[in-house]
Amino acid sequence: MSDSEKPSSEKPSPVGRPIRSFVLRQGRMSIAQQRAHDQLQAVYGIPYAAQPLDLTATFGRSAPKILEIGFGMGDATAAIAAAHPENDYLGIEVHGPGVGSLLNQIEQRGLSNLRIVQHDAVEVLNHMIADNSLAGVHIFFPDPWHKTRHHKRRLIKPEFVALITRKLAAGGYLHCATDWEDYATQILQVLSTQPALANTATDYAPRPEYRPLTKFEQRGIRLGHGVWDIVFKKSE
């Protein structure tokens, strides 16, 4: 999730309305981000629609499809896509500045294997992504909603993991990373209860080579903060 998704004072959700894992803020875009948002969305963005998305047609080829949920400003997303041209990547983010930032990077790096949907991930998964179609799902540093009363807003919950698991192909993986230890514990517990998923490590996994260190993460490591990677795979 985007670093800009921070807890705030809010009224309780009306009865019947789903609790979202983010607070949508407009956020100030830079001139470059606004230009990219205005000019490049039509090129690299995919409009949300409540109907299945043909990923093979979208990318114009048959290749492993990997989904990233909440890419923030998109630095890691662009780096991964650039380093792995053999895969196609679909990023989901709700915040405009991050979308503008990643659109700029797609253009500057000439990335033909990366597209963006600016919408709520739950709705995208439910309505646009076919079952058994994804080779992997990345969720890096989702908002920890660190106050106990906000834990209900955390993204990684049993029903969401079950939804992701349906979208994964056999042998596909779910990779989560967080720098909040209590959230790491929760994520590990939630993923461990999903019968179709198996942990690739005894508990927490070493950081896979494809996940680059962010500047924020590097600073945390220098200060002695921990980062936990959790990688599970769907049964064959």
N, C-alpha and C positions, 0 to 999 in steps of 0.2 A: 504494500500500500504506500501511497504517497506520504512523505514526511509531513505534508501540510494537513493531513487528516488528524487533527488533535481534538481531544475531548473538550467540550464546552458545556456551559450551562444550557439546559434544554428542557422543554416540557415533555412529559411522558407521551409516548406514541399513542394515537387514538386507537381504540379497540378495533381489532381486525386489520390494522395496518402493520406490515412486517417491520421488525426492528432491523434497521440497516447498520452495517459495519462502518459507515462513513458519515461524516457531516459534509454536505456539499457546500463549498465556499467558492465564490467567484474568483478570488485571488487576482492580484494585479499581474497582467502579462507584460513582458518586455516587448519592445517594438518588434524584435525578431520572432518572438513566440507568436505574437498576434498576426504577423505577416504569414508565418507558416500555417497557423490555424486557418486563416482566410484563404490562402492560395493552395495549400498542399493537402487539405483534408479530402478534397475530391480525387486526389491522385493516390494517396496512401491510406486514407481512411475508409472504413466500411460502415455505412449507416446501420444503426440498429433496426432490425425488422423482426417481428415475431414469426419468423419462418426459417426453416433450415438453410444454413449457409453451405454451399458446395466449396469446400476448401481446396480441392484439386483444381477447380475452375478458377478460383480466386487467385491462386499463385501460378496457374498455368503449367503445373507439373505434378507428378506423383512423388512425394517426398515425405519424410516424417514431419508431422505437424505438432508443434509445441506451443502451449498456451501460457502466457504470463498474466497473472491477476494482480493489478495494482503496481504498475511499473514506476510510479513516482515521476522523476524527471527523465527517466529513460536511459541514463548513462550505461547501466549494466546491461539493459536489454539490447541496446545498439552494439555494445562490445561483444555480447554473446552471438548475435546474429552475424556480425562481421567475421567472427572467428570460426563460425560453423555454417558455411554456405550450403552444406549438404542438407540442412534442415530448413523448414519454414516456420516462422514465428508469428503468432497473433497476440498482440498486447492489448489488455483491457485497462482503462483508467477513466476515472470520472472527472478529474480536475483539468481544466483548460490549460494552465501554464505547463503542466507536465506533458500534455498531448502536443502542445506547440513545440516544446523542447525536443521531443522525440521525432516529430515530423521534420524538424530542421536537421537532425542527425541522420535520418534516413536519406534525405536529399544530399547532404554533404558527403556521406560515405558511399552513396550509390547502392543502397541496400535493396535488392529486389526480392529478398526473402523475409520481409517484415511488413506487417500491416497492423492497423490500430482500429479498435472499436471504442468509442467514448460513450460508455454506458455502464449500468450496474451489472457486475459479473454474474450475479445469480440469474438475472433475466437472460443474459447472453447464453449462459450454459443451458438454461431450461429450453430456450426457444430456437437458438441458432446453431448449436453444436450437436452433431449427431452422436448417438451412443457408440462406444467402441471405436472412436475415430482419432483419438489423440495419443501420440507417442509419449507425451510428458506434460506436466503442469508445474509451473514455478510460482511460488508465493513467497517472495523475499521481503522480510521485515514488515509484515502487516501491522497495522496500528495495534499496539498492545492494550489500549484502553485500560491503563494500569490501575485506576481506582476500582475497588471491588464492586461498587454499584454500577460501573460501566462494563463489567465483564460480559454481560449479556449481549453486548455489541460486538464482541470478538468474532472475527470471520470464521475461524476454524472451530466448527461445531459438528456434531455427528451427522446432522442432516445435510450439511454442505459437503462434507467429505464423502458421504454416500452419493451425492449428485456428481461430484468429480469422478468418483470411481466408475460410475456408469459410463462416463464419457471417455475414459481411458481404454485403449486397446489392450488386449492381453499382452502382458509384459511391459506395459507402460508404467511410468513412474510419477510419483507426486513428491516434489522437493520443496520443503518449507525451511525458512531460516529466520531466526529471531535473535535479538540481543537482550530479551527479557527472560530470565531463567524460569520464572513461574509460568510464563506463556509457553516456553519450550516444554515444560513438564506437562502442561495441558495438551499441547499438540501431540506429544508422544502418546499420551493416554488415549486421546480421541482416535488417532490413526491406528493404534493397536487394537481397538475394538471393532474395526472394520474387517469382517471376515475375508473379504476378497483381496486385502492388502497384506503384504509381509514386509517387515523391516529388513533393510539391506545391511544393517549393522546391529550390534548387540543392543545399543540404545541410540546414542547420537552418532551421526556419521562424520567422517572427515569432510572438510569442504571440498566438493567435487571441483576438478580443475576448470570446468566450464564456468563456474560462478566467480566473477572477478570481485576483488575486494573494493568496496566503495570507499571514498574519502572519509565518510562518517565512520565506517567500520574500522579503517586503519587508525583513525584517531582514538577510537574506543579501545582497540587492542593495545596501543601505546599507553593508555591510562589503566590498563589491566582489566578492562571489561571483557566479559565473555560473549561469544557468539555460538549459537547452537544450530547445526544443520540436521534436519530430519528427512530421510529419504526412504520412501516405501515403494514397493512395486506391486502391480496387479498380477494375480496368478495367471499363468499361461493357460 
